[in-house]
């Protein structure tokens, strides 16, 4: 039994069925631990010719299946695992298939901002639907309009309350929330309201198709304050470092950063180690390998948030109601994360046997 509890099983009395591919098995284990149910058994591995093979080892006929698979690195492999697993569950006569995609790749390709370019976020949505998913559960999509790319129900969660409550607990004085670009200003304003702090915006433009951004101006009063830069994801850290330098020029006292998705592609971590950032707070939607971990990176778990949403979907309850009493719920989630972190760290320590094998082996 978890801190929040799981109600009576739904869908013809059947228990929640959780499965995972190889993208982020650690998060899937945490969600299973939160819900108090075991992970389902299946094999997901790659042949020598790079074909992906999936075999479900349980009877899933008419079961309510939740497939946990963020489309993180290696992105193309993670996407194909997700699609092939959905197809396998459909052909195994699963009653309902929910694709739980904590991190949605290609989210930045959500419009035609140049001539003769694709809208890849829509393409991925079409593939998930055609593969046979009945609904999607996602977390902090790059743009809310991506929900409309699907012809099946989409529940989009947000980690903004989890992140903001972490900073509330730190009791930082003279805070100012900084949006790294105009496009994220609306969500950053919601974050600032939760912290009861003013909002500043960095005006920027991206140079070509590279990850390099050219900063133009800092809009808002930041001098002498402690800044919290908030974004949906951090990839190479280029935009974040430009933002940090701009804030330093404006006389900011201390700088923190937070984002839902810590992709942290090279050379992000090297940039952070050499930067003036006090702390970088991310969630575990994308796995953070040991080589990229250091003391100034704090990882919060979204397992209870996703787990609670899965429970509500399974029992036909409102997912939106999850956020009506969000502050109390988030406080309990942070406590759950702190209590479970030591056990999870112990299980994930190198040299210890894992519950779910490495990508080249079957997934248990």
N, C-alpha and C positions, 0 to 999 in steps of 0.2 A: 504494500500500500504506500502511496506517495503522499507528499505534503498536501496535495490538493485532492487526491483520491480519484478513482476511476469508477464511474457508475456501473449499473448493470449492463452486461453486454447487449449490443444491439444487433440488428440484421439477423433475424431468425435465431437469436440467442447465441450467436457465434462470437467468439473472442476476437479482438483486434488482431490482424495478421500483419506483422512488420517484416519487411525484407530490405536488404541493402545491396548495392553493387560495391565496387572497389573505390569509389571516389572519396568517401569519408566515413568509413566504418566506425571510427571512434565516436562520431556524433550519433550514429544510429544506435550504438550500444548505450549511450547516455539516455536517448529517448526511450529505449526499451526499459532501461532501469527506472526512469521516471514513471512510466506507465505500469511497471510491474508485470510485463509480459516478455516472453523470450523472443529473440529474433528468429524468424523462419529460416529453414535450411534450403540453400540452393547453391549450385555451382556456377561461378562466373569466372571464366578464364579465357586466355588468348592462345590460339594455336600458333605453331611456328610460322605460318603464313600470315599472321596477324588477324585472322578471322576470330571473332568473339563467339564463344560458346556459352549458352545458358541452359541449365537444367534445374527445374524446381523439384525439390526432394520431399515436399509435403503435398497432401491433398488440399487444394485451394478451391475446389468446386463450391460456388455460391458464397465464398468467403469475402469479407471486406478487407481488401489488400491495400496497404500503404507502402509504397516503394520509395525509400529514402535515397536520393541520388542527386547531390549538387553537381552541376556541370562545370566543375573546376578542373585544374590541371591534372592529367593531360586532357584538355577540353574535348577534343574530337573523340577520344576513346570513351570518356565519361558520357558523352551524348549518345554514342552508339550502344553502350551498355544499357543506358536508360531505355532506349527505344526497343532494343532486343528483349529486355526483361519485360517490358509492357506487353510486347507481342506474345511472349511465352505465357504470361499470366492470362491473357485473353484466350489463348488456345487451350489453356488448362481450365477454362470455364469459371474463372473467378467472378464472383457476383458483382463487385465494383472495384475499380482500380483507381487509386489516387496517387498521382505522381507528386511526391514531396520533393520540391526542388529549392532548397534553401538559398543556393546561389544560381542565378540564371545567366548563363554565358550569352554573349552577343547582345546584351541589353543595350549597349551603346549604339548598335546599328538598328535604331528604331525609326528612322526616317531617311528620306532622300535629301541629304544636305549638299550633295554634289551631283553633277550629271552622270548618268550611267553607272550608278552604284546600287547594290541590293539593299533590301530591308531584311537583314538576316534574323532579327528578333522575331519577325513574323514567320519566316521560314521554319525556325525551330518550333514555334507554337503549332504550325501546321503539322509538322512531323510527329509531335507528341500526340496530337489529336488523332491523326491517321493511324498511328501505331496501336491505339485502342484505349488510351487513358479516358476515364470518365470525368475526372476533375483534377485540378492542379492546386497544390498548396505551396505558395512561394513566400519569400521574405525580402522586403525592401527591393523591389524591382527598380531598375535604373530610372524608368519613367512609368508613371501610373497607366499611361496609354497602352502599355504592353498587355495589360489585362484584356483589352479589347481585341487583341490579335487572336484570342482563343474563341472557338465556338463551343466550348465546354465551360462549366463553372470554374471560376478562379477565386481562391481566398488568398489575399495578400496580407501577411502579417508585417509588423514593423518592430525593430529592435530599439526604436528611438526612446521608449520609456525605460528600457533596461539600461541603456547608455546614460541617459540623463540622471537616472536615480543613482548611478555609480558616482557621478560628480556631485550630486546633492549630499551623499554620504561623506564626501571628502571635505565639505564645508569650505570651499574656496571662496575667498572674498574678492570683491570688485571684478566679477566675471564679465566677459563679453563673448558672445557666440559669434563665430566668423564663418560665413559661407564662402567656400573657395571660388564660387562662380555664381552668376545670376540665375542659372538654371536650377540650382539647388536651394535658392533663397526661400521658397515656400516651406520646404521641410525644415530648413534651418530655423525659420521663424517659429515653427511649432516646438522645436527643440529649445529655443531661447525662452519661450513662454513657460515650458516646464521647469526651467531653471530660474525663472523670474529675472532674466538678464537681458540687456540690450543686444541688438543684432547689428553686425557690421558685414559688409559684402565686399569681396574682392572682384573687381572687374577684370576679366582676362579674355584672351582669344587664343585658340589653339593654332599652332603653326603646322599647316598641311595635315597629313595623316599621322604625324609622329605623336609621341607622348609628351612632347615639349610644349609648354604653354608660355605665352608672353603676357605678363601682368601689366595692367594699365593703371589701376588706381585702387585705393582702399576707401570705401564709402562708409563713413561712420566714425565715431569717436572711440579710439582704442588706446590712446596714450596713457601709460601708467597702469593699465588694467591687466588682468590675467585672461588670456585669450584661449578659447576652446574652438579649434577648427573642426567642423563636423562635415562629413561627406558620406555617400552611400558605399563607396569602395575606395581602397587605396591599391594601386597597381604598382607602378615603378617608384612612386613617391615624388616624381618630378614636380607636379603641380603643388603638392604639399610643401616641398622645400622652397619653391618660389613664393608661396604664401607666407611661410615662416620668415623668409628674408624681408618681404614687404612689411610684415608686422614689426620686425626688429627695427626697420628704418623709421617706423612710426612711433617707436618708443614703448612697445609692449613690455610689461615686466616679466611675465612667464607665458609659455605657450604649451598647451596640451592639444592633442589631436584624437579624434575618435571616428570610427567608421564601422558599419555593419560587416562589410566583407573585406577581410585582410588578405587580398591576393598576394601582395608583397613579392612581385616578380623582381628578379635582379635588375638593378642594384639597389632596391628599396632599403633593405636592412642595413647595408653599408652606409647609405645616406643618413639613415636614422642615427646610427652610432656616432656619426660625426656632426650631428645637428645639435641645435639648442633646445630641442623638444624635451620637456620634462617627462612626458608619458604619452604612449600611443595605446589607445584602448580599442580593441576589435572584438569580434565574436568568433565562434568556432564554426561558422558556416563553411569556411574553407580551412582544411587542416594546415597547421603550422608546423613544419618539420623541425626537429631539434636544432639543426644548424642555423635556423633563423630566429631562434628564441634568445632573448636577452632581457635583462631586468627591467628595462623601460617599456617593454611590450606587455600589456595586460590583456588576457583573453577571457571574455565572459562567455558562458555557455547559453545558447538559445534552446537547449534541449527541453527545458520545462515549458517554454513558450510554444514550441512546435508540438510537444507531447500533449499539452492541454488542448491545442487546436485539433489535433488528431482525435482525441477523446470526444470533443464536442461534435466533430463531423460524424464520427462513428455512431453517436447516440442521437443524432438529429437535433442537436442544440445549436444555439446561436454562437457563431464565432465572433461576431461583432460585440457581443456582450462581454467577451473576454477583456475588452478594453474599457468597459464602463467603470470598473473598479480597479483600474490598472495599477495605481500606486501601491496598494496593499499587495496585489498579486506580484508585482515586480520585486518588492521587498522580500517576499517569501522565495521568489525565484533566485535572488542573489544569495540568500541563505542556503538554498538547496545546492547552488553551484559551489559555494565555499565548503559545505560539508562533504560534497562528493568529489571535490577536486583532488584531494589526497589519494583516495582510492583509485581514481581514474589515472592519476600520474603513475601510481604504482603498477597498474596494469599495462600502461603504455611504455614503461621503462625498457630501453634496449636490453635484449638478452632474456626477457621474460616471454613465455608463450602467450600469444594473443588468441582471443576468441575467434577472430576473423583473420584468415591468412592474408599474405601479401597478394598483390594483384595477379601474379602469375599462377596462383593456386586457387582451389575451390573456395567459395565463400560459405562459411557455416552459419 
